[in-house]
């Protein structure tokens, strides 16, 4: 994932962590359901945004999620970190 496609609004890229045009993140259904990987990307991004509010209790879970998405979709993590 080098970034959102040209026709993908930049504001939407910041609002939603998982790319709806990436088949790894969304099922090819009319409702655009998240795949398990897409859901984990959304959770990880939400946690990064709300880390201060959540506190340390969720940190181990977020760490495990980050390990998994860095292994399965390192380009997504890199894109989100650059655009944070």
N, C-alpha and C positions, 0 to 999 in steps of 0.2 A: 504494500500500500504506500505509494509515493505521496499520497494526499488525495483529497476528494477530486472527482472528475471536474472538468471546467464548468459544467452546468450545475454542479452541486453548490448551493449557497454556502459561503464561508461561515455565516452565523449558525447554520444548521450543524456544520462540522464541530463547532465548539459546544453546541447544546447536546449532541448525541455522540457518545464515544465510539460506538461500533458503526462502521460504514455500511449503510443499507445497500450499497452497490457491490460489496464484497461478499461472495457466496459463503465464505467461512463464517460470517457474522449473522446472516439472515437466511432463513429458509425461503425457498422459491414459492411462496404462497401469496395469495392475494392480501392476507392480513399482515404480511411481512413479520412473521414471528421470529424472535431471536433464536439462533442456534445456541447450544450450551456455551460455546466459545464466545459468541456475541454477548450473552448475558454476563459472563464473567468479565468481559471488557467493560461493560456498562457499570458493573458493581465496583470494579477496581477504580474506574475513573470517578465515580461518585465518591468513593472513599477519599481519593486524592483531593477532591474539591472540598470535602467536609471533614477532613481529618481532625481539626481542632474541636469540632462539635461532638464528634463521636467518642473521642478519648482513646486510651490505650487498649481497651478490652478487645477491639476488633483487629488490632495490629497483626496478631499471628495469622488470622484468617486472610487478611489482605496480603500478607507476605506469601502465603501459599498460592493465592490467586495470581499474584504477580509472577511467581516462579513459573506457574503453568502457562500464562499467556506470553511470557518472554520466550518460552520454549516453542509454543504453537503459533504465535503471531508476533514475532519480535518487531516487525515493521509497524504494527498498530501501536505498540508501546512507544516506539521511537517517535512516531508521528504525534501522539498525544503529549509526550514530554516536550517536544519542540514547540507545540502550540498551546502549552498550558498558560 
